[in-house]
């Protein structure tokens, strides 16, 4: 873990406030959260490996027990996968809605900035007109001798 890379992440405001109120450096909190996440994934994979090993052991005991346990395990895995998919879809839809509101907000700000830029350009042109001295009137060559 000697080499470090930068990670830019968008987080909800509630989490940002919790991080700021915690008092610890943000980097430490993110590192700890990522380590916990991957540790839980590893434990989940290990436990699924254990259940598959248990299924193999029970398979040698009796075929009927194996069929019942594999069906219940498959049902639980399917329901778990469906709940994960629903959670991910809900998070994605929330993220899409948040991004749409951000886009609308930024478009409104772009309009405001364009108005301000136009006003600045108009003022600049007016100032330039006021600053330029009127050109001296040059007499025509035939009027020069009079």
C-alpha positions in Angstrom: 0.0 0.0 0.0 3.0 2.3 -0.5 1.8 3.8 -3.8 -1.2 6.0 -3.6 -3.6 7.2 -6.3 -6.1 10.0 -6.2 -9.8 9.1 -6.2 -12.5 11.7 -6.9 -15.8 10.7 -5.5 -19.2 12.4 -5.2 -21.0 11.7 -1.9 -24.3 12.9 -0.5 -24.3 16.0 1.6 -25.3 14.1 4.8 -22.2 11.9 4.5 -20.0 15.0 3.9 -21.4 16.6 7.0 -20.7 13.5 9.0 -17.2 13.3 7.7 -16.5 17.0 8.6 -18.0 16.5 12.1 -15.9 13.4 12.7 -12.7 15.4 13.0 -10.5 12.7 11.3 -8.8 13.3 8.0 -11.1 12.5 5.0 -8.5 10.2 3.5 -8.4 8.0 6.5 -12.2 7.7 6.6 -12.4 6.8 2.9 -9.6 4.2 3.2 -11.2 2.6 6.3 -14.6 2.5 4.5 -13.0 0.8 1.4 -11.2 -1.7 3.5 -14.4 -2.6 5.4 -16.2 -2.9 2.1 -13.7 -5.3 0.6 -13.4 -7.2 3.8 -17.1 -7.8 3.8 -17.0 -8.8 0.2 -14.3 -11.3 1.0 -16.3 -12.7 4.0 -19.4 -12.9 1.8 -17.4 -14.9 -0.8 -15.8 -17.1 1.9 -19.2 -17.8 3.4 -20.7 -18.7 0.0 -17.7 -21.0 -0.5 -18.4 -22.6 2.9 -22.0 -23.2 2.0 -21.0 -24.8 -1.3 -18.5 -27.0 0.5 -21.3 -28.0 3.0 -23.5 -28.7 0.0 -20.9 -31.0 -1.4 -20.5 -32.9 1.9 -24.3 -33.3 2.3 -24.5 -34.5 -1.3 -22.4 -37.6 -0.4 -24.8 -38.2 2.6 -28.1 -38.3 0.7 -29.4 -37.0 -2.6 -32.7 -35.8 -1.2 -31.1 -33.6 1.4 -28.8 -32.2 -1.3 -31.7 -31.4 -3.6 -33.7 -29.6 -0.9 -30.7 -27.6 0.4 -29.6 -26.6 -3.1 -33.1 -25.4 -4.0 -33.4 -23.4 -0.8 -29.9 -22.0 -1.3 -30.7 -21.1 -4.9 -33.9 -19.4 -3.8 -32.1 -17.4 -1.2 -29.4 -16.4 -3.6 -32.0 -15.4 -6.2 -33.9 -13.3 -3.7 -30.7 -11.8 -2.4 -29.6 -11.0 -6.0 -33.0 -9.5 -6.8 -32.9 -7.3 -3.7 -29.3 -6.1 -4.6 -30.5 -5.4 -8.2 -33.5 -3.4 -6.8 -31.1 -1.4 -4.5 -28.7 -0.7 -7.3 -31.6 0.4 -9.7 -32.9 2.7 -7.0 -29.5 4.2 -6.4 -29.0 4.6 -10.1 -32.4 6.3 -10.5 -31.7 8.6 -7.5 -28.3 9.4 -9.1 -29.9 10.2 -12.4 -32.5 12.5 -10.8 -29.8 14.3 -8.9 -27.7 14.7 -12.0 -30.8 16.1 -13.9 -31.4 18.7 -11.3 -27.7 19.6 -11.3 -27.9 20.0 -15.1 -30.9 22.2 -14.9 -29.3 24.3 -12.2 -26.1 24.7 -14.3 -28.0 25.6 -17.4 -29.8 28.4 -15.4 -26.4 29.6 -14.2 -25.0 29.6 -17.8 -27.9 31.8 -18.8 -27.2 34.2 -16.0 -23.5 34.3 -16.9 -24.3 35.0 -20.5 -26.5 37.9 -19.5 -23.7 39.3 -17.3 -21.2 38.8 -20.1 -23.4 40.7 -22.5 -23.9 43.6 -20.1 -20.1 43.8 -19.5 -19.5 43.9 -23.3 -22.1 46.7 -23.7 -20.5 48.7 -20.9 -17.0 48.1 -22.4 -18.2 49.5 -25.8 -19.8 52.5 -24.1 -16.6 53.2 -22.1 -14.5 52.9 -25.2 -16.7 55.5 -27.0 -16.4 57.9 -24.1 -12.6 57.5 -23.8 -11.8 58.0 -27.4 -11.1 61.7 -28.2 -13.0 63.2 -31.1 -10.9 63.4 -34.2 -9.7 66.9 -35.0 -11.4 68.4 -38.0 -9.0 68.6 -40.9 -9.4 71.4 -43.4 -9.5 70.6 -47.0 -6.4 71.7 -49.0 -8.2 74.6 -50.7 -9.4 75.8 -47.3 -6.0 75.5 -45.8 -4.8 78.8 -47.4 -7.7 80.9 -46.3 
